Amino acid sequence: MNFLWGKITQMSLRMRLIISVILCILLPWVSTYIVSNYFTKDVLEQRAAKQSDDDLRMIELGIKNMFDDIMYTSNYIQFDTNMNQLLKSHKLIEADSPNVKQELALNYNKISNELSGITDLLMPLYITILFNDDLYYTNYSQIEFHPLHFKQKPWFEKLDHLSFYESYWLGAHPTYIKSDRETYPYLITIGRRIQSANSLNSYLIISLKENEIKKLFSQFQSEKRTKFYLTNKTGEIYSSLKTDEVGTILPYDVTKSEYQIVYFEKEKHLLVSYPVSYSNWRLVSLVPYNDTIGSINRVTRTTILIQGGFLVLFLIGLIMLVREFTKPISRLHHVTTAIKHGDLTARIHLSGSNDVAQLGHSFNHMLDTIEEMIEEIKIKEEAKRNAELEMLQAQINPHFLFNVLNAIRLKIKMDGNTGSASLIYSLSALLRMTINRNNAFISLEEELTIVKHYVGLMNFRHQHDVELEIDVNEAASRFEVPRFFMQPIIENAIIHGINNRKQTIKITAYEKINTFLKLGIIDNGKGMDQLTLERLQEKVFQTNSNDYVKSNKSFNGIGVQNVYQRMKLIYGEAFQMTINSIEGEGTTITFHIPVDKGE
């Protein structure tokens, strides 16, 4: 991400504007499409699930009617008085009776006539009643299927464990009617135990053609590719529009009441399940997902594409406008590139009075000013070089002066006049430090050496006998201070502090580790009264840094107030200086000099 941002920041302003415009338009457009598509998809899924649920409710109602017919027929056979009398008489027929065939045929007709009153009004059902002693009744020919074969089925034994009010729902199985195997290959069967007067079990088996349920499915399929299934709770298919799917397993949890998104035959489908009455069976619908929301998606996609087309046209126009608006900046860039390569004569030519044109005019004016300044610098540099040559030539005279002074000092010393030799040595050292300005800062120890020479010369000049006392520890002596910063203070103490008694100037200094140097200059001169002290403080501390008042009486022309301003310029607000004086006792000036300059 940082790499990409770095690449973008290195692009031209025009490219950054174009990219920003594209992102600011495309990102909201894409975000709107994604968000609207997401919420629309949920609504469409719920609507499609509701439609499928309604279809399954209608199908379940039809299946319930079929199962109601089965249960009605079953209950009629079980509980109707006339039917029970006929079944009872059928059971009493003895198999070894000489007229058994006539009796069975007669009883068959009676039972058939009794059942026809209800079965003619209902859907076609295969009815089988099994009595003890291998007697039976069917409403179909035994040539198609012999009913005693039911007793060999693995599920038949389960009927003995049912109460007389329970039914066993067998589900879908291959038809046992030979003539129907091609047309109606599957049946859905229920079985139940019938109450018998002699306490022997009788059994009722009723079968429904699976095609009857398939007809219901086809009524609701219409032009959709929806698939309907009747399954048990494990997903085994009992009925389907495709006969070859009966008996297979749907690999989904069909017991869920909520709709599911599943993949069926490598295609996304919406699965909805609904319970069936009388059993634990389920109705399942599978609707292709694209059929559910595909049309809306197509409309949305078309709308987005149309919007995208307009956005592209808008972007093209906007990019052209951005390019046109940024042409002056591009020209400015070309001019700055030319200047970067040394062509200071390059200028930007823009018309108008807009902000970019004004920027161009200011830029041209700046270039003109720069050229003038460069010319001035050339002239000054030439003058500086000439001055340096003159200074190098002038250095011969000071060196000659130092050598002559040193020779005079040695001659006087050899003649035995050590006092005069010492004065010449002090003057020579002071002149050397004054002329040599290579180092603006020197150690406090060196500064004190200069002060000693200066006091000696002042004593000789003014016929004074000023005594200099120094109390400085080793750490403070290594502290770097500005050259000659104490000389004006010492000069004032000597000139303005003379009284009738012997004068002493004491210099104390100690360094607070890594913080500041505290230095005091104390004299025992005349001092000053409070009014004079306040005037001096006002003059020293309120003088502007540019008002350097030069005093002809000072050795180097710098007064006390200029010492304060000089130290302020060097050390900043961290520097502090105080002046205290008592009339008749003397004056004390204290410096707080920070370790770091410019604080």
Residue pairs with C-beta under 8 A, 6 or more apart in sequence:
8 16
8 19
9 16
11 19
12 330
12 333
13 326
13 329
14 322
14 323
14 326
14 329
14 330
17 322
17 326
18 319
18 322
18 323
21 315
21 318
21 319
21 322
22 315
25 311
25 314
25 315
26 311
29 307
29 308
29 311
33 300
33 304
36 300
37 297
37 300
40 293
40 296
40 300
41 293
44 292
44 293
44 296
45 259
45 261
45 270
45 292
45 293
46 259
48 270
48 287
48 292
48 293
49 259
49 270
49 272
52 226
52 259
52 270
52 272
52 285
52 287
53 259
53 272
53 274
55 220
55 226
55 228
55 285
56 228
56 272
56 273
56 274
56 283
56 284
56 285
57 274
58 220
59 216
59 217
59 220
59 228
59 283
60 274
60 275
60 276
60 277
60 283
62 216
63 213
63 216
63 230
63 276
63 277
63 283
64 276
64 277
64 278
66 123
66 208
66 212
66 213
67 276
67 277
67 278
67 279
69 122
69 123
69 125
70 125
70 190
70 206
70 208
71 167
71 278
72 118
72 122
73 115
73 118
73 119
73 122
73 125
73 127
73 206
74 167
74 190
74 192
74 204
74 206
76 83
76 115
76 118
77 83
77 87
77 115
77 127
77 129
77 194
77 204
78 164
78 192
78 194
78 195
78 204
80 114
82 114
83 111
83 114
83 115
86 107
86 110
86 111
86 114
87 111
87 129
87 131
87 137
87 194
87 202
88 197
89 107
90 104
90 107
90 111
90 131
90 135
90 137
91 131
91 132
91 133
91 135
91 196
91 198
91 202
93 100
93 103
93 104
93 107
93 135
94 100
95 133
95 134
95 135
97 103
104 135
108 137
111 129
111 137
112 139
115 127
115 139
119 125
119 127
119 139
123 208
123 212
124 209
125 139
125 206
125 207
125 208
126 138
126 139
126 140
126 177
126 187
126 206
126 207
126 208
127 137
127 138
127 139
127 204
127 205
127 206
128 136
128 137
128 138
128 147
128 150
128 203
128 204
128 205
128 206
128 207
129 136
129 137
129 138
129 194
129 202
129 203
129 204
129 205
130 136
130 147
130 148
130 150
130 151
130 202
130 203
130 205
131 137
131 200
131 202
132 196
132 198
132 200
132 201
132 202
134 148
136 147
136 148
138 147
140 177
143 178
144 176
144 177
144 178
144 179
144 180
145 176
145 177
145 178
147 205
149 176
150 156
150 203
150 205
155 168
155 170
155 191
156 191
156 203
158 168
158 191
159 168
159 191
159 192
159 193
159 201
159 203
160 193
160 201
162 168
162 192
162 193
163 193
164 192
164 193
164 194
164 195
166 192
167 190
167 191
167 192
167 278
168 190
168 191
168 192
169 190
169 278
169 279
169 281
170 188
170 189
170 190
170 191
171 188
171 189
171 232
171 236
171 238
171 281
172 186
172 187
172 188
172 210
172 230
172 237
172 238
172 239
172 246
172 247
173 186
173 187
173 189
174 181
174 185
174 186
174 187
175 181
175 184
175 185
175 186
175 187
175 207
175 209
176 187
176 207
177 184
177 187
180 209
183 211
184 209
184 210
184 211
185 210
185 243
185 246
186 209
186 210
186 211
186 239
186 243
186 246
187 207
187 208
187 209
187 210
188 207
188 208
188 209
188 210
188 213
188 238
188 239
189 205
189 206
189 207
189 208
190 205
190 206
191 203
191 204
191 205
191 206
192 203
192 204
193 201
193 202
193 203
193 204
194 201
194 202
194 203
194 204
195 202
196 202
210 238
210 239
210 246
213 230
213 238
213 239
214 239
214 240
214 241
217 228
217 239
217 240
217 241
218 241
220 226
220 228
221 228
221 241
224 287
224 291
225 287
225 288
225 291
226 285
226 286
226 287
226 288
226 291
227 240
227 241
227 264
227 285
227 286
227 287
228 240
228 241
228 283
228 284
228 285
229 237
229 238
229 239
229 240
229 245
229 250
229 283
229 284
229 285
229 286
230 237
230 238
230 239
230 240
230 276
230 281
230 282
230 283
230 284
231 237
231 238
231 250
231 254
231 281
231 282
231 283
231 284
232 238
232 280
232 281
232 282
233 254
233 255
233 280
233 281
233 282
234 249
235 249
235 250
235 251
235 252
235 253
235 254
236 247
236 248
236 249
237 245
237 246
237 247
237 248
237 249
237 250
238 246
238 281
239 246
240 246
250 284
252 260
252 262
252 271
253 260
254 271
254 273
254 282
254 284
255 273
255 282
256 273
257 273
259 270
259 271
259 272
260 270
260 271
261 268
261 269
261 270
261 271
261 289
262 268
262 269
262 271
262 286
263 269
264 271
264 286
267 288
267 289
267 290
268 288
268 289
268 290
269 286
269 287
269 288
269 289
270 286
270 287
270 288
270 289
270 292
271 284
271 285
271 286
272 284
272 285
272 287
273 282
273 283
273 284
274 282
274 283
274 284
275 281
275 282
275 283
276 282
276 283
290 297
328 348
328 350
328 356
328 357
328 360
329 356
331 348
331 349
331 350
331 360
332 348
332 356
332 359
332 360
332 363
335 346
335 347
335 348
335 363
338 346
339 346
339 367
344 367
344 370
344 371
344 374
346 367
347 364
347 367
348 360
348 363
348 364
349 360
350 356
350 357
350 360
350 361
351 357
398 431
398 435
401 431
402 428
402 431
402 432
405 424
405 427
405 428
405 431
406 428
408 424
409 421
409 424
409 425
409 428
410 421
412 420
412 421
412 424
413 421
422 456
423 456
423 457
423 460
426 452
426 453
426 454
426 456
426 457
427 453
427 457
429 449
429 450
429 453
430 450
430 453
430 454
430 457
433 450
433 483
433 484
434 484
434 556
437 483
439 483
440 482
440 483
441 480
441 481
441 482
441 483
442 480
442 481
442 483
443 477
443 478
443 479
443 480
443 481
444 472
444 476
444 477
444 478
444 479
444 480
444 481
444 509
444 517
444 519
445 472
445 477
445 478
447 481
447 483
447 484
447 485
447 486
448 470
448 472
448 477
448 507
450 484
450 487
451 468
451 486
451 487
451 490
451 507
452 468
454 487
454 490
454 491
454 555
455 466
455 468
455 490
455 494
455 505
458 464
458 466
458 490
458 491
458 494
459 465
459 466
462 494
462 495
464 494
464 498
464 503
465 502
465 503
466 494
466 503
466 504
466 505
467 502
467 503
467 504
467 505
468 504
468 505
468 507
469 504
469 505
469 506
469 507
470 506
470 507
471 506
471 507
471 508
471 509
472 507
472 508
472 509
472 510
473 509
473 510
473 511
475 510
475 511
475 513
476 509
476 510
476 511
476 517
476 519
477 509
479 509
479 511
479 517
479 593
481 517
481 593
482 566
482 567
482 570
484 556
484 558
485 563
485 566
485 567
486 507
486 521
487 554
487 555
487 556
487 558
488 554
488 556
488 558
488 559
488 560
488 562
488 563
489 521
489 560
489 563
489 589
490 505
490 521
491 553
491 554
491 555
492 560
493 505
493 521
493 523
493 525
493 587
494 503
494 505
495 553
496 525
496 526
497 503
497 523
497 524
497 525
497 526
497 527
497 586
497 587
498 525
498 526
499 525
499 526
501 524
503 523
503 524
503 525
504 523
504 524
505 521
505 522
505 523
506 520
506 521
506 522
506 523
507 519
507 520
507 521
507 522
508 519
508 520
508 522
509 517
509 518
509 519
509 520
510 517
510 518
511 517
511 518
512 518
514 595
515 594
515 595
516 574
516 592
516 593
516 594
516 595
517 591
517 592
517 593
517 595
518 590
518 591
518 592
518 593
519 590
519 591
519 593
520 588
520 589
520 590
520 591
521 588
521 589
521 590
522 586
522 587
522 588
523 586
523 587
523 588
524 585
524 586
525 586
525 587
526 583
526 584
526 586
527 581
527 582
527 583
527 584
527 585
527 586
527 587
528 536
528 581
528 583
528 587
529 583
532 581
533 579
533 580
533 581
536 560
536 579
537 579
539 561
540 560
540 561
540 564
540 577
540 579
541 564
541 577
543 549
543 561
543 562
543 564
543 565
544 565
545 565
545 568
545 569
547 565
548 558
548 562
548 565
549 559
549 561
549 562
550 557
550 558
550 559
551 557
551 558
551 559
558 566
564 577
567 575
567 577
567 591
567 593
568 575
570 597
570 598
571 593
571 594
571 597
571 598
571 599
572 594
572 597
572 598
572 599
573 599
574 592
574 594
574 596
574 599
575 591
575 592
575 593
575 594
576 591
576 592
577 589
577 590
577 591
577 592
578 589
578 590
579 587
579 588
579 589
580 587
580 588
580 589
580 590
581 587
581 588
